[in-house]
Amino acid sequence: MRGTDEQTGTLFSYLSPDALVSPDHPPRAIRPLVNAAPGRLQPQF
């Protein structure tokens, strides 16, 4: 690489999506149901 070695960590966000969504956000209650659905549907396919 050419130029000086400068850190650019401030340009990027290193937070997980779970850290950005509050624990009481409504879709969090739906997520376990959605994640379980493929397992219940698999025998039918």
C-alpha distances in whole Angstrom, upper triangle without the diagonal:
4,7,9,9,11,14,15,18,20,19,20,24,24,28,30,32,35,34,34,37,41,43,46,44,46,44,44,47,47,44,46,48,45,44,47,48,46,48,52,51,50,53,54,52
4,7,9,11,14,15,19,21,20,21,25,26,30,32,34,37,36,36,39,42,44,47,46,48,46,46,49,49,46,48,51,48,46,50,51,49,51,54,54,53,56,57,55
4,7,9,12,14,17,19,18,20,24,25,29,31,34,37,35,35,38,41,44,47,45,48,46,45,49,49,46,49,51,49,47,51,52,50,52,55,55,54,58,59,56
4,6,10,12,15,17,17,19,23,23,27,30,32,35,33,33,37,39,42,45,44,46,45,44,48,48,45,47,50,48,46,50,51,50,52,55,55,54,58,59,56
4,7,9,12,15,15,17,20,20,24,27,30,32,30,30,34,37,39,42,41,44,42,41,45,45,42,44,47,45,43,47,48,47,49,52,52,51,55,56,54
4,6,9,11,12,14,17,18,21,24,27,29,27,27,31,34,36,39,38,41,39,39,43,43,40,42,45,43,42,45,47,46,47,51,51,50,54,55,53
4,6,8,9,11,14,14,18,21,24,26,24,24,28,30,32,36,34,38,36,35,39,39,37,39,42,40,38,42,44,43,44,47,48,47,51,52,50
4,5,6,8,11,12,16,19,21,24,22,21,25,28,30,33,32,35,33,33,36,37,34,37,39,37,36,40,41,40,42,45,45,45,49,50,48
4,5,6,8,9,12,15,18,20,18,18,22,24,27,30,29,32,30,29,33,34,31,33,36,34,33,37,38,38,40,43,43,43,46,47,46
4,6,7,9,12,16,18,20,18,17,21,23,26,29,27,31,30,29,33,33,31,34,36,35,34,37,39,39,40,43,44,44,48,48,47
4,7,10,13,16,17,20,18,17,21,23,26,29,27,30,29,28,32,33,30,33,36,33,33,36,38,37,39,42,42,42,46,47,45
4,6,9,12,14,17,15,14,18,21,23,26,24,27,26,25,29,29,27,29,32,30,29,33,34,34,36,38,39,39,42,43,42
4,6,9,10,13,11,11,14,17,20,22,21,24,22,22,26,26,24,26,29,27,26,30,32,31,33,36,36,37,40,41,40
4,7,10,12,10,11,14,17,19,22,21,24,22,21,25,25,23,25,28,26,25,28,30,30,31,34,35,35,39,40,39
4,7,8,6,7,11,13,15,18,17,20,19,18,21,22,20,22,25,23,22,26,28,28,29,32,33,33,37,38,37
4,5,5,7,9,12,13,17,15,18,16,15,18,19,16,18,21,20,19,22,24,24,26,28,29,30,33,34,33
4,5,5,6,10,11,14,12,15,13,12,16,16,13,16,19,17,16,20,22,22,24,26,27,28,31,32,31
4,5,5,8,8,11,11,13,12,10,13,14,12,14,17,16,16,19,21,22,23,25,27,27,31,32,32
4,6,7,9,12,12,15,14,12,16,17,15,17,21,20,19,22,25,26,27,29,30,31,35,36,35
4,7,9,12,11,14,13,12,16,17,16,18,21,20,20,23,25,26,28,30,31,32,35,36,36
4,6,8,7,10,10,9,12,14,13,15,18,17,18,21,22,24,26,27,28,30,33,34,34
4,6,5,9,10,9,12,14,14,16,18,19,19,22,24,26,27,28,30,31,35,35,36
4,6,9,10,7,9,12,12,14,16,17,17,20,22,24,25,26,28,30,33,34,34
4,6,9,7,8,11,12,14,16,17,18,20,22,25,26,26,28,30,33,34,34
4,6,6,8,10,11,13,15,15,17,19,21,23,25,25,27,29,32,32,33
4,5,6,7,9,12,13,13,15,17,18,21,23,23,24,27,29,29,30
4,5,5,6,10,10,10,12,15,15,18,20,20,21,24,27,27,27
4,5,5,8,10,10,11,14,15,18,19,20,21,23,26,27,27
4,6,7,8,10,11,12,14,17,18,18,20,22,25,25,27
4,6,5,6,9,10,11,14,16,16,17,20,22,22,23
4,5,5,6,9,10,12,14,15,16,18,21,22,22
4,5,5,6,9,11,12,13,15,17,19,20,21
4,5,5,6,10,11,10,12,15,17,18,19
4,5,5,8,10,10,11,13,17,17,17
4,6,7,8,10,11,12,16,17,17
4,6,6,7,9,10,13,14,15
4,5,5,6,9,11,12,13
4,5,5,6,9,10,10
4,6,5,8,10,11
4,6,7,8,10
4,6,6,7
4,5,5
4,6
4
